[in-house]
Amino acid sequence: LHLHPDRLRASFSGRARSVSIFFLLLGVMFSLLWLSEDVPAIVSGLVPQAVMTVNLPTNPVHVLDLGFYLPAMLITALLLWRRRLAGYLLAGPLLVFSVLMGTAILAIFLVMSSHGMPTNAGVEVFFVLIILISLVLSVLFLRQVKEETDERVEEGEA
């Protein structure tokens, strides 16, 4: 709340395109992945195997991702690309959320492995990459925001 929009935009502008591309890639990849399961099921009228396996009326991951998380990523990517203030304000929380969500998914894989359930090492490596990229971008972003805030304190604006 104490950030100057112009300073935030200027301080983060060098990383805005990288974060925008990262969000765009993740948003498109996961949207296509989930829709590649959901659309054929809708067209054929058959329940997808992933839904039958968990014995639920729908896949909650697909609902949450397609309803909230992926649109937020894609909208933030577009806002950052266009250098809109809302994109800069949403980028930090989404990057941190990506770290936390990826870590939770890795923990699920660990629990599955410990119970003798099959996991996919390739998928696990992919999530490690998502976590690492999100973590690096988060640290760079938050460091920039802290430096901007410190400058304001030094100038007596706090």
Chimera marker file (.cmm) of the C-alpha trace (Angstrom):
<marker_set name="trace">
<marker id="1" x="0.000" y="0.000" z="0.000" r="1" g="1" b="0" radius="0.5"/>
<marker id="2" x="2.966" y="2.270" z="0.488" r="1" g="1" b="0" radius="0.5"/>
<marker id="3" x="4.503" y="1.679" z="-2.926" r="1" g="1" b="0" radius="0.5"/>
<marker id="4" x="4.602" y="4.303" z="-5.599" r="1" g="1" b="0" radius="0.5"/>
<marker id="5" x="3.129" y="2.706" z="-8.724" r="1" g="1" b="0" radius="0.5"/>
<marker id="6" x="5.607" y="4.413" z="-11.028" r="1" g="1" b="0" radius="0.5"/>
<marker id="7" x="8.586" y="3.334" z="-8.924" r="1" g="1" b="0" radius="0.5"/>
<marker id="8" x="7.317" y="-0.233" z="-8.711" r="1" g="1" b="0" radius="0.5"/>
<marker id="9" x="6.751" y="-0.352" z="-12.446" r="1" g="1" b="0" radius="0.5"/>
<marker id="10" x="10.212" y="1.076" z="-13.135" r="1" g="1" b="0" radius="0.5"/>
<marker id="11" x="12.035" y="-1.124" z="-10.640" r="1" g="1" b="0" radius="0.5"/>
<marker id="12" x="10.413" y="-4.344" z="-11.852" r="1" g="1" b="0" radius="0.5"/>
<marker id="13" x="10.187" y="-3.532" z="-15.538" r="1" g="1" b="0" radius="0.5"/>
<marker id="14" x="13.363" y="-5.461" z="-16.419" r="1" g="1" b="0" radius="0.5"/>
<marker id="15" x="11.837" y="-8.675" z="-15.071" r="1" g="1" b="0" radius="0.5"/>
<marker id="16" x="8.245" y="-8.067" z="-16.123" r="1" g="1" b="0" radius="0.5"/>
<marker id="17" x="8.626" y="-9.724" z="-19.532" r="1" g="1" b="0" radius="0.5"/>
<marker id="18" x="10.310" y="-12.824" z="-18.056" r="1" g="1" b="0" radius="0.5"/>
<marker id="19" x="7.581" y="-13.261" z="-15.459" r="1" g="1" b="0" radius="0.5"/>
<marker id="20" x="4.940" y="-12.592" z="-18.093" r="1" g="1" b="0" radius="0.5"/>
<marker id="21" x="6.356" y="-15.297" z="-20.379" r="1" g="1" b="0" radius="0.5"/>
<marker id="22" x="6.698" y="-17.718" z="-17.455" r="1" g="1" b="0" radius="0.5"/>
<marker id="23" x="3.050" y="-17.204" z="-16.441" r="1" g="1" b="0" radius="0.5"/>
<marker id="24" x="1.911" y="-17.445" z="-20.057" r="1" g="1" b="0" radius="0.5"/>
<marker id="25" x="3.760" y="-20.730" z="-20.612" r="1" g="1" b="0" radius="0.5"/>
<marker id="26" x="2.456" y="-22.285" z="-17.394" r="1" g="1" b="0" radius="0.5"/>
<marker id="27" x="-1.086" y="-21.051" z="-17.972" r="1" g="1" b="0" radius="0.5"/>
<marker id="28" x="-1.264" y="-22.322" z="-21.546" r="1" g="1" b="0" radius="0.5"/>
<marker id="29" x="0.453" y="-25.657" z="-20.827" r="1" g="1" b="0" radius="0.5"/>
<marker id="30" x="-1.736" y="-26.598" z="-17.885" r="1" g="1" b="0" radius="0.5"/>
<marker id="31" x="-4.906" y="-25.329" z="-19.581" r="1" g="1" b="0" radius="0.5"/>
<marker id="32" x="-4.202" y="-27.491" z="-22.616" r="1" g="1" b="0" radius="0.5"/>
<marker id="33" x="-3.316" y="-30.458" z="-20.415" r="1" g="1" b="0" radius="0.5"/>
<marker id="34" x="-6.535" y="-30.283" z="-18.410" r="1" g="1" b="0" radius="0.5"/>
<marker id="35" x="-8.699" y="-29.494" z="-21.428" r="1" g="1" b="0" radius="0.5"/>
<marker id="36" x="-7.186" y="-32.437" z="-23.327" r="1" g="1" b="0" radius="0.5"/>
<marker id="37" x="-8.828" y="-34.660" z="-20.695" r="1" g="1" b="0" radius="0.5"/>
<marker id="38" x="-12.017" y="-32.679" z="-20.148" r="1" g="1" b="0" radius="0.5"/>
<marker id="39" x="-13.138" y="-31.839" z="-23.700" r="1" g="1" b="0" radius="0.5"/>
<marker id="40" x="-13.032" y="-35.424" z="-25.040" r="1" g="1" b="0" radius="0.5"/>
<marker id="41" x="-14.945" y="-36.560" z="-21.957" r="1" g="1" b="0" radius="0.5"/>
<marker id="42" x="-17.612" y="-33.913" z="-22.518" r="1" g="1" b="0" radius="0.5"/>
<marker id="43" x="-17.894" y="-34.715" z="-26.229" r="1" g="1" b="0" radius="0.5"/>
<marker id="44" x="-18.065" y="-38.488" z="-25.706" r="1" g="1" b="0" radius="0.5"/>
<marker id="45" x="-20.225" y="-38.302" z="-22.596" r="1" g="1" b="0" radius="0.5"/>
<marker id="46" x="-17.813" y="-40.566" z="-20.737" r="1" g="1" b="0" radius="0.5"/>
<marker id="47" x="-16.356" y="-39.892" z="-17.311" r="1" g="1" b="0" radius="0.5"/>
<marker id="48" x="-12.568" y="-39.350" z="-17.475" r="1" g="1" b="0" radius="0.5"/>
<marker id="49" x="-10.419" y="-42.039" z="-15.846" r="1" g="1" b="0" radius="0.5"/>
<marker id="50" x="-8.878" y="-39.477" z="-13.450" r="1" g="1" b="0" radius="0.5"/>
<marker id="51" x="-12.338" y="-38.690" z="-12.072" r="1" g="1" b="0" radius="0.5"/>
<marker id="52" x="-13.308" y="-42.355" z="-11.746" r="1" g="1" b="0" radius="0.5"/>
<marker id="53" x="-10.046" y="-43.097" z="-9.921" r="1" g="1" b="0" radius="0.5"/>
<marker id="54" x="-10.743" y="-40.554" z="-7.165" r="1" g="1" b="0" radius="0.5"/>
<marker id="55" x="-14.456" y="-41.459" z="-7.072" r="1" g="1" b="0" radius="0.5"/>
<marker id="56" x="-15.623" y="-37.826" z="-7.139" r="1" g="1" b="0" radius="0.5"/>
<marker id="57" x="-18.227" y="-36.141" z="-9.337" r="1" g="1" b="0" radius="0.5"/>
<marker id="58" x="-15.522" y="-34.008" z="-10.957" r="1" g="1" b="0" radius="0.5"/>
<marker id="59" x="-11.792" y="-33.420" z="-10.827" r="1" g="1" b="0" radius="0.5"/>
<marker id="60" x="-11.318" y="-30.682" z="-8.188" r="1" g="1" b="0" radius="0.5"/>
<marker id="61" x="-7.828" y="-29.856" z="-9.491" r="1" g="1" b="0" radius="0.5"/>
<marker id="62" x="-9.212" y="-29.093" z="-12.949" r="1" g="1" b="0" radius="0.5"/>
<marker id="63" x="-12.041" y="-27.013" z="-11.477" r="1" g="1" b="0" radius="0.5"/>
<marker id="64" x="-9.747" y="-24.895" z="-9.296" r="1" g="1" b="0" radius="0.5"/>
<marker id="65" x="-7.030" y="-24.537" z="-11.926" r="1" g="1" b="0" radius="0.5"/>
<marker id="66" x="-9.333" y="-23.743" z="-14.854" r="1" g="1" b="0" radius="0.5"/>
<marker id="67" x="-11.661" y="-21.604" z="-12.745" r="1" g="1" b="0" radius="0.5"/>
<marker id="68" x="-9.187" y="-19.527" z="-10.750" r="1" g="1" b="0" radius="0.5"/>
<marker id="69" x="-5.459" y="-20.199" z="-10.878" r="1" g="1" b="0" radius="0.5"/>
<marker id="70" x="-4.802" y="-20.461" z="-14.624" r="1" g="1" b="0" radius="0.5"/>
<marker id="71" x="-6.989" y="-17.465" z="-15.571" r="1" g="1" b="0" radius="0.5"/>
<marker id="72" x="-5.182" y="-15.449" z="-12.870" r="1" g="1" b="0" radius="0.5"/>
<marker id="73" x="-1.835" y="-16.449" z="-14.379" r="1" g="1" b="0" radius="0.5"/>
<marker id="74" x="-2.910" y="-15.622" z="-17.920" r="1" g="1" b="0" radius="0.5"/>
<marker id="75" x="-4.451" y="-12.287" z="-16.922" r="1" g="1" b="0" radius="0.5"/>
<marker id="76" x="-1.347" y="-11.362" z="-14.910" r="1" g="1" b="0" radius="0.5"/>
<marker id="77" x="0.863" y="-12.356" z="-17.855" r="1" g="1" b="0" radius="0.5"/>
<marker id="78" x="-1.125" y="-10.066" z="-20.135" r="1" g="1" b="0" radius="0.5"/>
<marker id="79" x="-1.131" y="-7.205" z="-17.623" r="1" g="1" b="0" radius="0.5"/>
<marker id="80" x="2.635" y="-7.518" z="-17.095" r="1" g="1" b="0" radius="0.5"/>
<marker id="81" x="3.272" y="-7.660" z="-20.830" r="1" g="1" b="0" radius="0.5"/>
<marker id="82" x="1.272" y="-4.441" z="-21.211" r="1" g="1" b="0" radius="0.5"/>
<marker id="83" x="3.075" y="-2.985" z="-18.169" r="1" g="1" b="0" radius="0.5"/>
<marker id="84" x="-0.126" y="-2.370" z="-16.227" r="1" g="1" b="0" radius="0.5"/>
<marker id="85" x="0.094" y="-1.700" z="-12.501" r="1" g="1" b="0" radius="0.5"/>
<marker id="86" x="-2.300" y="-4.542" z="-11.630" r="1" g="1" b="0" radius="0.5"/>
<marker id="87" x="0.118" y="-6.991" z="-13.251" r="1" g="1" b="0" radius="0.5"/>
<marker id="88" x="2.949" y="-5.816" z="-11.015" r="1" g="1" b="0" radius="0.5"/>
<marker id="89" x="0.745" y="-6.077" z="-7.936" r="1" g="1" b="0" radius="0.5"/>
<marker id="90" x="-0.482" y="-9.598" z="-8.804" r="1" g="1" b="0" radius="0.5"/>
<marker id="91" x="2.881" y="-11.019" z="-9.903" r="1" g="1" b="0" radius="0.5"/>
<marker id="92" x="4.455" y="-11.345" z="-6.444" r="1" g="1" b="0" radius="0.5"/>
<marker id="93" x="1.586" y="-13.228" z="-4.794" r="1" g="1" b="0" radius="0.5"/>
<marker id="94" x="1.184" y="-15.521" z="-7.819" r="1" g="1" b="0" radius="0.5"/>
<marker id="95" x="4.896" y="-16.340" z="-7.850" r="1" g="1" b="0" radius="0.5"/>
<marker id="96" x="4.835" y="-17.192" z="-4.146" r="1" g="1" b="0" radius="0.5"/>
<marker id="97" x="1.650" y="-19.225" z="-4.667" r="1" g="1" b="0" radius="0.5"/>
<marker id="98" x="3.409" y="-21.172" z="-7.441" r="1" g="1" b="0" radius="0.5"/>
<marker id="99" x="6.241" y="-22.044" z="-5.054" r="1" g="1" b="0" radius="0.5"/>
<marker id="100" x="3.809" y="-23.174" z="-2.361" r="1" g="1" b="0" radius="0.5"/>
<marker id="101" x="1.547" y="-25.114" z="-4.735" r="1" g="1" b="0" radius="0.5"/>
<marker id="102" x="4.485" y="-26.856" z="-6.402" r="1" g="1" b="0" radius="0.5"/>
<marker id="103" x="5.891" y="-27.799" z="-3.011" r="1" g="1" b="0" radius="0.5"/>
<marker id="104" x="2.513" y="-29.207" z="-1.947" r="1" g="1" b="0" radius="0.5"/>
<marker id="105" x="2.321" y="-31.271" z="-5.129" r="1" g="1" b="0" radius="0.5"/>
<marker id="106" x="5.821" y="-32.639" z="-4.524" r="1" g="1" b="0" radius="0.5"/>
<marker id="107" x="4.778" y="-33.542" z="-0.974" r="1" g="1" b="0" radius="0.5"/>
<marker id="108" x="1.804" y="-35.435" z="-2.408" r="1" g="1" b="0" radius="0.5"/>
<marker id="109" x="4.163" y="-37.358" z="-4.686" r="1" g="1" b="0" radius="0.5"/>
<marker id="110" x="6.347" y="-38.185" z="-1.678" r="1" g="1" b="0" radius="0.5"/>
<marker id="111" x="3.375" y="-39.524" z="0.276" r="1" g="1" b="0" radius="0.5"/>
<marker id="112" x="2.223" y="-41.516" z="-2.752" r="1" g="1" b="0" radius="0.5"/>
<marker id="113" x="5.684" y="-43.072" z="-3.122" r="1" g="1" b="0" radius="0.5"/>
<marker id="114" x="5.858" y="-43.929" z="0.567" r="1" g="1" b="0" radius="0.5"/>
<marker id="115" x="2.547" y="-45.794" z="0.225" r="1" g="1" b="0" radius="0.5"/>
<marker id="116" x="3.748" y="-47.772" z="-2.779" r="1" g="1" b="0" radius="0.5"/>
<marker id="117" x="1.695" y="-45.824" z="-5.292" r="1" g="1" b="0" radius="0.5"/>
<marker id="118" x="3.272" y="-45.103" z="-8.686" r="1" g="1" b="0" radius="0.5"/>
<marker id="119" x="4.603" y="-41.631" z="-9.432" r="1" g="1" b="0" radius="0.5"/>
<marker id="120" x="6.268" y="-40.151" z="-12.485" r="1" g="1" b="0" radius="0.5"/>
<marker id="121" x="9.838" y="-38.894" z="-12.079" r="1" g="1" b="0" radius="0.5"/>
<marker id="122" x="9.502" y="-36.675" z="-15.159" r="1" g="1" b="0" radius="0.5"/>
<marker id="123" x="6.496" y="-34.903" z="-13.673" r="1" g="1" b="0" radius="0.5"/>
<marker id="124" x="8.329" y="-34.506" z="-10.372" r="1" g="1" b="0" radius="0.5"/>
<marker id="125" x="11.323" y="-32.924" z="-12.136" r="1" g="1" b="0" radius="0.5"/>
<marker id="126" x="8.946" y="-30.606" z="-14.009" r="1" g="1" b="0" radius="0.5"/>
<marker id="127" x="7.438" y="-29.430" z="-10.711" r="1" g="1" b="0" radius="0.5"/>
<marker id="128" x="10.903" y="-28.916" z="-9.226" r="1" g="1" b="0" radius="0.5"/>
<marker id="129" x="11.690" y="-26.646" z="-12.190" r="1" g="1" b="0" radius="0.5"/>
<marker id="130" x="8.457" y="-24.709" z="-11.695" r="1" g="1" b="0" radius="0.5"/>
<marker id="131" x="9.281" y="-24.289" z="-8.005" r="1" g="1" b="0" radius="0.5"/>
<marker id="132" x="12.847" y="-23.153" z="-8.669" r="1" g="1" b="0" radius="0.5"/>
<marker id="133" x="11.893" y="-20.668" z="-11.401" r="1" g="1" b="0" radius="0.5"/>
<marker id="134" x="9.038" y="-19.300" z="-9.282" r="1" g="1" b="0" radius="0.5"/>
<marker id="135" x="11.331" y="-19.041" z="-6.262" r="1" g="1" b="0" radius="0.5"/>
<marker id="136" x="14.053" y="-17.176" z="-8.147" r="1" g="1" b="0" radius="0.5"/>
<marker id="137" x="11.554" y="-14.786" z="-9.732" r="1" g="1" b="0" radius="0.5"/>
<marker id="138" x="9.844" y="-14.289" z="-6.337" r="1" g="1" b="0" radius="0.5"/>
<marker id="139" x="13.116" y="-13.439" z="-4.602" r="1" g="1" b="0" radius="0.5"/>
<marker id="140" x="14.119" y="-11.030" z="-7.355" r="1" g="1" b="0" radius="0.5"/>
<marker id="141" x="10.694" y="-9.398" z="-7.280" r="1" g="1" b="0" radius="0.5"/>
<marker id="142" x="10.462" y="-9.101" z="-3.502" r="1" g="1" b="0" radius="0.5"/>
<marker id="143" x="14.042" y="-7.838" z="-3.245" r="1" g="1" b="0" radius="0.5"/>
<marker id="144" x="13.194" y="-5.103" z="-5.737" r="1" g="1" b="0" radius="0.5"/>
<marker id="145" x="10.077" y="-4.133" z="-3.791" r="1" g="1" b="0" radius="0.5"/>
<marker id="146" x="12.075" y="-4.048" z="-0.527" r="1" g="1" b="0" radius="0.5"/>
<marker id="147" x="14.728" y="-1.820" z="-2.111" r="1" g="1" b="0" radius="0.5"/>
<marker id="148" x="12.032" y="0.532" z="-3.369" r="1" g="1" b="0" radius="0.5"/>
<marker id="149" x="10.435" y="0.635" z="0.090" r="1" g="1" b="0" radius="0.5"/>
<marker id="150" x="13.838" y="1.242" z="1.758" r="1" g="1" b="0" radius="0.5"/>
<marker id="151" x="14.438" y="4.177" z="-0.595" r="1" g="1" b="0" radius="0.5"/>
<marker id="152" x="11.120" y="5.697" z="0.452" r="1" g="1" b="0" radius="0.5"/>
<marker id="153" x="12.021" y="5.318" z="4.144" r="1" g="1" b="0" radius="0.5"/>
<marker id="154" x="15.373" y="7.008" z="3.549" r="1" g="1" b="0" radius="0.5"/>
<marker id="155" x="13.601" y="9.864" z="1.793" r="1" g="1" b="0" radius="0.5"/>
<marker id="156" x="11.273" y="10.243" z="4.784" r="1" g="1" b="0" radius="0.5"/>
<marker id="157" x="8.097" y="9.247" z="2.925" r="1" g="1" b="0" radius="0.5"/>
<marker id="158" x="7.119" y="6.286" z="5.107" r="1" g="1" b="0" radius="0.5"/>
<link id1="1" id2="2" r="1" g="1" b="0" radius="0.2"/>
<link id1="2" id2="3" r="1" g="1" b="0" radius="0.2"/>
<link id1="3" id2="4" r="1" g="1" b="0" radius="0.2"/>
<link id1="4" id2="5" r="1" g="1" b="0" radius="0.2"/>
<link id1="5" id2="6" r="1" g="1" b="0" radius="0.2"/>
<link id1="6" id2="7" r="1" g="1" b="0" radius="0.2"/>
<link id1="7" id2="8" r="1" g="1" b="0" radius="0.2"/>
<link id1="8" id2="9" r="1" g="1" b="0" radius="0.2"/>
<link id1="9" id2="10" r="1" g="1" b="0" radius="0.2"/>
<link id1="10" id2="11" r="1" g="1" b="0" radius="0.2"/>
<link id1="11" id2="12" r="1" g="1" b="0" radius="0.2"/>
<link id1="12" id2="13" r="1" g="1" b="0" radius="0.2"/>
<link id1="13" id2="14" r="1" g="1" b="0" radius="0.2"/>
<link id1="14" id2="15" r="1" g="1" b="0" radius="0.2"/>
<link id1="15" id2="16" r="1" g="1" b="0" radius="0.2"/>
<link id1="16" id2="17" r="1" g="1" b="0" radius="0.2"/>
<link id1="17" id2="18" r="1" g="1" b="0" radius="0.2"/>
<link id1="18" id2="19" r="1" g="1" b="0" radius="0.2"/>
<link id1="19" id2="20" r="1" g="1" b="0" radius="0.2"/>
<link id1="20" id2="21" r="1" g="1" b="0" radius="0.2"/>
<link id1="21" id2="22" r="1" g="1" b="0" radius="0.2"/>
<link id1="22" id2="23" r="1" g="1" b="0" radius="0.2"/>
<link id1="23" id2="24" r="1" g="1" b="0" radius="0.2"/>
<link id1="24" id2="25" r="1" g="1" b="0" radius="0.2"/>
<link id1="25" id2="26" r="1" g="1" b="0" radius="0.2"/>
<link id1="26" id2="27" r="1" g="1" b="0" radius="0.2"/>
<link id1="27" id2="28" r="1" g="1" b="0" radius="0.2"/>
<link id1="28" id2="29" r="1" g="1" b="0" radius="0.2"/>
<link id1="29" id2="30" r="1" g="1" b="0" radius="0.2"/>
<link id1="30" id2="31" r="1" g="1" b="0" radius="0.2"/>
<link id1="31" id2="32" r="1" g="1" b="0" radius="0.2"/>
<link id1="32" id2="33" r="1" g="1" b="0" radius="0.2"/>
<link id1="33" id2="34" r="1" g="1" b="0" radius="0.2"/>
<link id1="34" id2="35" r="1" g="1" b="0" radius="0.2"/>
<link id1="35" id2="36" r="1" g="1" b="0" radius="0.2"/>
<link id1="36" id2="37" r="1" g="1" b="0" radius="0.2"/>
<link id1="37" id2="38" r="1" g="1" b="0" radius="0.2"/>
<link id1="38" id2="39" r="1" g="1" b="0" radius="0.2"/>
<link id1="39" id2="40" r="1" g="1" b="0" radius="0.2"/>
<link id1="40" id2="41" r="1" g="1" b="0" radius="0.2"/>
<link id1="41" id2="42" r="1" g="1" b="0" radius="0.2"/>
<link id1="42" id2="43" r="1" g="1" b="0" radius="0.2"/>
<link id1="43" id2="44" r="1" g="1" b="0" radius="0.2"/>
<link id1="44" id2="45" r="1" g="1" b="0" radius="0.2"/>
<link id1="45" id2="46" r="1" g="1" b="0" radius="0.2"/>
<link id1="46" id2="47" r="1" g="1" b="0" radius="0.2"/>
<link id1="47" id2="48" r="1" g="1" b="0" radius="0.2"/>
<link id1="48" id2="49" r="1" g="1" b="0" radius="0.2"/>
<link id1="49" id2="50" r="1" g="1" b="0" radius="0.2"/>
<link id1="50" id2="51" r="1" g="1" b="0" radius="0.2"/>
<link id1="51" id2="52" r="1" g="1" b="0" radius="0.2"/>
<link id1="52" id2="53" r="1" g="1" b="0" radius="0.2"/>
<link id1="53" id2="54" r="1" g="1" b="0" radius="0.2"/>
<link id1="54" id2="55" r="1" g="1" b="0" radius="0.2"/>
<link id1="55" id2="56" r="1" g="1" b="0" radius="0.2"/>
<link id1="56" id2="57" r="1" g="1" b="0" radius="0.2"/>
<link id1="57" id2="58" r="1" g="1" b="0" radius="0.2"/>
<link id1="58" id2="59" r="1" g="1" b="0" radius="0.2"/>
<link id1="59" id2="60" r="1" g="1" b="0" radius="0.2"/>
<link id1="60" id2="61" r="1" g="1" b="0" radius="0.2"/>
<link id1="61" id2="62" r="1" g="1" b="0" radius="0.2"/>
<link id1="62" id2="63" r="1" g="1" b="0" radius="0.2"/>
<link id1="63" id2="64" r="1" g="1" b="0" radius="0.2"/>
<link id1="64" id2="65" r="1" g="1" b="0" radius="0.2"/>
<link id1="65" id2="66" r="1" g="1" b="0" radius="0.2"/>
<link id1="66" id2="67" r="1" g="1" b="0" radius="0.2"/>
<link id1="67" id2="68" r="1" g="1" b="0" radius="0.2"/>
<link id1="68" id2="69" r="1" g="1" b="0" radius="0.2"/>
<link id1="69" id2="70" r="1" g="1" b="0" radius="0.2"/>
<link id1="70" id2="71" r="1" g="1" b="0" radius="0.2"/>
<link id1="71" id2="72" r="1" g="1" b="0" radius="0.2"/>
<link id1="72" id2="73" r="1" g="1" b="0" radius="0.2"/>
<link id1="73" id2="74" r="1" g="1" b="0" radius="0.2"/>
<link id1="74" id2="75" r="1" g="1" b="0" radius="0.2"/>
<link id1="75" id2="76" r="1" g="1" b="0" radius="0.2"/>
<link id1="76" id2="77" r="1" g="1" b="0" radius="0.2"/>
<link id1="77" id2="78" r="1" g="1" b="0" radius="0.2"/>
<link id1="78" id2="79" r="1" g="1" b="0" radius="0.2"/>
<link id1="79" id2="80" r="1" g="1" b="0" radius="0.2"/>
<link id1="80" id2="81" r="1" g="1" b="0" radius="0.2"/>
<link id1="81" id2="82" r="1" g="1" b="0" radius="0.2"/>
<link id1="82" id2="83" r="1" g="1" b="0" radius="0.2"/>
<link id1="83" id2="84" r="1" g="1" b="0" radius="0.2"/>
<link id1="84" id2="85" r="1" g="1" b="0" radius="0.2"/>
<link id1="85" id2="86" r="1" g="1" b="0" radius="0.2"/>
<link id1="86" id2="87" r="1" g="1" b="0" radius="0.2"/>
<link id1="87" id2="88" r="1" g="1" b="0" radius="0.2"/>
<link id1="88" id2="89" r="1" g="1" b="0" radius="0.2"/>
<link id1="89" id2="90" r="1" g="1" b="0" radius="0.2"/>
<link id1="90" id2="91" r="1" g="1" b="0" radius="0.2"/>
<link id1="91" id2="92" r="1" g="1" b="0" radius="0.2"/>
<link id1="92" id2="93" r="1" g="1" b="0" radius="0.2"/>
<link id1="93" id2="94" r="1" g="1" b="0" radius="0.2"/>
<link id1="94" id2="95" r="1" g="1" b="0" radius="0.2"/>
<link id1="95" id2="96" r="1" g="1" b="0" radius="0.2"/>
<link id1="96" id2="97" r="1" g="1" b="0" radius="0.2"/>
<link id1="97" id2="98" r="1" g="1" b="0" radius="0.2"/>
<link id1="98" id2="99" r="1" g="1" b="0" radius="0.2"/>
<link id1="99" id2="100" r="1" g="1" b="0" radius="0.2"/>
<link id1="100" id2="101" r="1" g="1" b="0" radius="0.2"/>
<link id1="101" id2="102" r="1" g="1" b="0" radius="0.2"/>
<link id1="102" id2="103" r="1" g="1" b="0" radius="0.2"/>
<link id1="103" id2="104" r="1" g="1" b="0" radius="0.2"/>
<link id1="104" id2="105" r="1" g="1" b="0" radius="0.2"/>
<link id1="105" id2="106" r="1" g="1" b="0" radius="0.2"/>
<link id1="106" id2="107" r="1" g="1" b="0" radius="0.2"/>
<link id1="107" id2="108" r="1" g="1" b="0" radius="0.2"/>
<link id1="108" id2="109" r="1" g="1" b="0" radius="0.2"/>
<link id1="109" id2="110" r="1" g="1" b="0" radius="0.2"/>
<link id1="110" id2="111" r="1" g="1" b="0" radius="0.2"/>
<link id1="111" id2="112" r="1" g="1" b="0" radius="0.2"/>
<link id1="112" id2="113" r="1" g="1" b="0" radius="0.2"/>
<link id1="113" id2="114" r="1" g="1" b="0" radius="0.2"/>
<link id1="114" id2="115" r="1" g="1" b="0" radius="0.2"/>
<link id1="115" id2="116" r="1" g="1" b="0" radius="0.2"/>
<link id1="116" id2="117" r="1" g="1" b="0" radius="0.2"/>
<link id1="117" id2="118" r="1" g="1" b="0" radius="0.2"/>
<link id1="118" id2="119" r="1" g="1" b="0" radius="0.2"/>
<link id1="119" id2="120" r="1" g="1" b="0" radius="0.2"/>
<link id1="120" id2="121" r="1" g="1" b="0" radius="0.2"/>
<link id1="121" id2="122" r="1" g="1" b="0" radius="0.2"/>
<link id1="122" id2="123" r="1" g="1" b="0" radius="0.2"/>
<link id1="123" id2="124" r="1" g="1" b="0" radius="0.2"/>
<link id1="124" id2="125" r="1" g="1" b="0" radius="0.2"/>
<link id1="125" id2="126" r="1" g="1" b="0" radius="0.2"/>
<link id1="126" id2="127" r="1" g="1" b="0" radius="0.2"/>
<link id1="127" id2="128" r="1" g="1" b="0" radius="0.2"/>
<link id1="128" id2="129" r="1" g="1" b="0" radius="0.2"/>
<link id1="129" id2="130" r="1" g="1" b="0" radius="0.2"/>
<link id1="130" id2="131" r="1" g="1" b="0" radius="0.2"/>
<link id1="131" id2="132" r="1" g="1" b="0" radius="0.2"/>
<link id1="132" id2="133" r="1" g="1" b="0" radius="0.2"/>
<link id1="133" id2="134" r="1" g="1" b="0" radius="0.2"/>
<link id1="134" id2="135" r="1" g="1" b="0" radius="0.2"/>
<link id1="135" id2="136" r="1" g="1" b="0" radius="0.2"/>
<link id1="136" id2="137" r="1" g="1" b="0" radius="0.2"/>
<link id1="137" id2="138" r="1" g="1" b="0" radius="0.2"/>
<link id1="138" id2="139" r="1" g="1" b="0" radius="0.2"/>
<link id1="139" id2="140" r="1" g="1" b="0" radius="0.2"/>
<link id1="140" id2="141" r="1" g="1" b="0" radius="0.2"/>
<link id1="141" id2="142" r="1" g="1" b="0" radius="0.2"/>
<link id1="142" id2="143" r="1" g="1" b="0" radius="0.2"/>
<link id1="143" id2="144" r="1" g="1" b="0" radius="0.2"/>
<link id1="144" id2="145" r="1" g="1" b="0" radius="0.2"/>
<link id1="145" id2="146" r="1" g="1" b="0" radius="0.2"/>
<link id1="146" id2="147" r="1" g="1" b="0" radius="0.2"/>
<link id1="147" id2="148" r="1" g="1" b="0" radius="0.2"/>
<link id1="148" id2="149" r="1" g="1" b="0" radius="0.2"/>
<link id1="149" id2="150" r="1" g="1" b="0" radius="0.2"/>
<link id1="150" id2="151" r="1" g="1" b="0" radius="0.2"/>
<link id1="151" id2="152" r="1" g="1" b="0" radius="0.2"/>
<link id1="152" id2="153" r="1" g="1" b="0" radius="0.2"/>
<link id1="153" id2="154" r="1" g="1" b="0" radius="0.2"/>
<link id1="154" id2="155" r="1" g="1" b="0" radius="0.2"/>
<link id1="155" id2="156" r="1" g="1" b="0" radius="0.2"/>
<link id1="156" id2="157" r="1" g="1" b="0" radius="0.2"/>
<link id1="157" id2="158" r="1" g="1" b="0" radius="0.2"/>
</marker_set>
